[in-house]
Amino acid sequence: MQMNPRQLEAFRKVMVTGSMTIAAEMLRISQPAVSRLIKDLEQSLGLRLFRREGNRLMPGEEARRLFSEVDRFYQGIERIERVALDLKTLRTGTLRIAAMYALGLSVVTEGVRRFCADRPGVATTLSMQPSLSILEMTAANQVDIGFVQIAGTDYPGVEIIPFPPVQAVCVVPSAHPLARKKFIRLADLQGQSLISLSPNSPIRMRLEMAMEAAGVTCQRPVETTLSHSACRMVAGGLGVTVCDPFSATYIRYPGTVCRRLEPAISYEVAMVIPAHQPRSRIVTDFMQVIQELLKREYLPRIAEQISQGKKASAAKA
């Protein structure tokens, strides 16, 4: 017994449409060619599948039973084609993201929003964790991509893709005397109420080392783990803070301004992915979304808000 896919395809079209003429149009062949395919199929099977009643083509019991199997086969093929198309166009799949809070509450959240708007079939999860936890999860292949603050260039089992370099900023109330400066020196923080980040924050550690070397001391009314909280407290008049530029500029905190800090305190962040693992198109595409956001929106926004201090100072002069 020999059957070929073209015969089965012609049989299915005839069963669905009830007409060899319409089946021929759908298959883009002639009606006699469809008749020949059906006749060859009947010969291969040793069965008569159709009979004519006037102008109507009537399937027999054998044809109906065969059709149920043939249709199931073709529906499976069509499902496979849809899945392949979805994968090709990134409409389905999974994306597991972990981000440190400063990036997770700013650029990564916006990146997820834009990414998912174009790909509603992609099951995306975003969790916010400390950087060390994210590095551990990435090395264990528990996340597809992470966003961390880095202190070095290597971590076992992880590929690191650094962001463009940025610097920590000083956030002060807009009515504060320091707001009139183009930039803020460490000595300007002497005696100020400094809202501190947590002791394990790289920004705080680097700031304290610089302040100790410069002999600068501050009052410390509050300590918080989140830069967003620190900026809110500055807006409430509780003091000043030194934090990452993403948190400081993502939300327009009313009554605050951002200023450069001199000497600069580097803020090194990066994307991380599992090493020695094939990078899916979904991950690659999400990385491109984030890189475009940084290049076209976030880094220019940071530069603009910090440069406003120069403009304000020039205006007062």
N, C-alpha and C positions, 0 to 999 in steps of 0.2 A: 504494500500500500504506500503510495507516494502522494503527498499533498505539499503544495508550496504556499508560502505566505500570501502570494497574490490571489490565489484561489480562495483562501479563507477571507481575505479582505473583501473580495467581490461578493462572496456569500453573505458576509455581515452587512454590507451596504444594501444588498437586495432585501435581506430580512428587515432591516430598519426602515427602509423606504417603501417596501412592497412593490417596487418598480425597477426593472432592469434599465429603463431609460434614465431615471433619476440617478440610479447607482452609477451609470456610465458618466453622467455629468459630474458627480462628486469625485469619481476616480480619474476624470479627464481622459477617458478613453471612449471608444465607440460602443454602441449598444451591442453589435455583434461580438465584439471582443469580450464583453461581460457574459454574454450567452455562452461563448466558448469556454470561459473560465468555469462557469457553473457546470457545464456539461463534462469538462475534464474532472472536476471535483467529484461529480456523481459516479463517473467511471472508476476513479481511484477508490471510492468507498464501496462501490457495488450497490449503491442505493439511489432510489429516485427521491429527490428532495422536494421538488415543486411539481405542481400540476396547474394547468390553466383552466379557468372557468370564465369563458368569454374573454374580456380584456384584463381580467384580474389574474395575478400570479399567487397561487395559494400554497403555502408551505405545509408539508405533511408533518406527522408526529416526529419522524426522524429528524427533519429539519429543525423543529423547535428544540429538541433535546440537544442537537449539535450546537445550535445557536447559543444556548445557555453557557456552554463551555467556551465557545469561541469568543463570546462577548466578555466573559470574565477574563480571558487571556488578554484581550485588547484593552480592557479597562486597566489591567495591571501595567501594561506597557505605557498607557497614557499617564498613569500616576508616576511612573518612573521618569517620564519625560518632563512632567511638571516639577518634580523634585530637582531634576538636573537643571532645569531653567531657573528655579528658585535659587539653587546654589550658585549658578553662574551669575545671577543678578543680585546676589547677596540678600535675598528676601527671607530666607529661613536660616536656621542654625542657632547657635548659642554664643554668647559673649559674656565672659565673667571678668568683671573689672573690680579692682581694689585701689583705693586712693587715700592718701593722707588728707587730713581735714582741710587744710588750706587750699589744695587743688580740687578736692572732691566737692567743696562748697562753691567753687567758682568755675574754672575753665572746664573741668571734667564733666560737671553737671550739665553745662551748656552743650558740651560736645555730645553727651548721651542724648540730650533732647533732639538735637539736629540729626544725629545718626538714626535714632529710632523713628523719627518722623518720615524718613525715606524708606525705612525697612521695618514695617510693623510686624513682619513674620519672624524677626530675630528676637529670641528670648534673651533679654539683657538683664544682668544683675550688677548693681553697684554697691559695694560695701566700703565703709570708711574705717581705716585702721591706722595704727602707728606705722611709720616707715619700716621699722625692723620686722614687724609682723608681716607686712606686705612682701618684703624680700624673702622671708621664709616660706610664705604661701606660694610665691612665684617659683621658687626653686623646687618646691614639691609638686608643681604643675596643678595647683589648686585654683589658680586664676590664670586667665589668658593674657592679661596685661595689667600692670600696676603703675602707680604714680607715687614717687617717693622723694624725700629729701636725702641726698647722698653726701657722705663724708669722704668717700674714696671713689675709685674707678672700677673696683672689682668686688664681686660677691659670688661665692661658689654656686654654680647651677643657674646663673641669671645673666642675661644679656642686657646691658645698660645702654639706653639711647638718651644722652643728656639733652635738656632744654637749653636754649640760648641763655647765657649768663645774665643774672639779674642781681640786684642788691636789696638788702633790707632797707626799710624806710622808717622815718620817725613821724608818728601821727600826733598832732597837737591840736588843742582847741583853736578855732579860728580867731578868737579874741585874745589868745595867749601872746605874750611878747615874742616868743620864739616864732610865731607865725609870720612875723615881719622879715624874717631872715630868708636869704636865698637858699641856704643850706644850714644844717645844724652840726656844730662841732661837738665832740664828746665833752669838752669843757663847758658847753652850754647846758648840759644836763646836771651840772653840779647843784645839789640841793633840791632838785625837782622831784615831784611825786611821780615815780616810774611804775606803771602797771606792768608787771613782769610776766613773761611766759613761764612755763613749767621748767624746773631745773634741768631736765634732760633735753630741752630744746636746743638744737645747735646754734640758733640765733642768740639765745640767752647766754649760752656758754661763751660764744665768741665775743659778745658784747661785754660780759663781765671781765673777760681777760683784757680787753682793750681799756675798759674803765679802770681796772686795777693798775695797769701799766701807766695810765695817765693820771692816777691819783684822784679820780672822780668818784664821789659817793652820792647816793640818791636815797630819798625816802621810798619805801615800798609798801604802799597801802593795800595792794591786792595782787594776788598771783592767779593766773588762769592758764588752762591748757590750750585754749583756742584764741587765735589772733582776732577772730570776729568778735569775741567777747571783749577783748582788750580795746578794740576800736569803739565798741559801743560805750564802754566806760569812759573813754576819752570824750566821746560826744556828750556824755553826761557831766563833764567837768571834773572827773575824778583825778585826772593827771594826764601824763603823756605816755606813749608806748613806742617801742621799736619792734617791728614785726615784718612779716613777708609782704611784698608788694601786691600779691594777688588778693589777699584778704583786704588790704588797705584800700584798694582801688576798685574792687569788683562791685561793692555797694557804696553808694554815695552817702556816707555817714554825715548827717546834717551837723553843721557847726564844727567841722574838723578840716584840717588841711594836711597834706603829705609833704614832707621835705626830705631831701637827700641827707644822708648822714656821712660826715667826714671824720675820720677815715672810713672808707666803705667797709661794710660787712657783707661778704658774699652770701648769696642764697642759692644753693646748687640743688636743682631738682631734675628728675629724669623719668622717662618711661622705662619700664622693665618688663621683659618677657622671659619665659622659660628658655634656657639655653638648650641647644641640641634638639630642638623640637621644630617640626615644620610649621611655618607661620601661615595661618589660614588667611584667605582673602578678606574675611570679616575683620580679623585683627589688623591687617594691613590697611584696610579702608578706614577703620576707626582711628588708627594712628595718623593717617592723613588728615582726617577731620580735626584732630587736636592740633596738629602742626599748622594747619591753615588758620585756625582760631588764634593761635599764639601770634603768628606772623601778621595777620591782617587786623586783629582787634585788640588782643590783650596786651601785647608788648607796646603797641602805639598808645593805648589807653594809659598804661602805667607811665610812659614817658610824658604824656600830655599833662596828667594830673600833677606829677612832680614838677614839671616845668612851669606850672601856674605860679609857683612860689617866686620864680624869677620875674615873671610878669608883674606880680603884685608888688614886689620890691621895687621894680623899675618905676611903676606908677606912683608909689609913695615918694620916690626920690624926685 
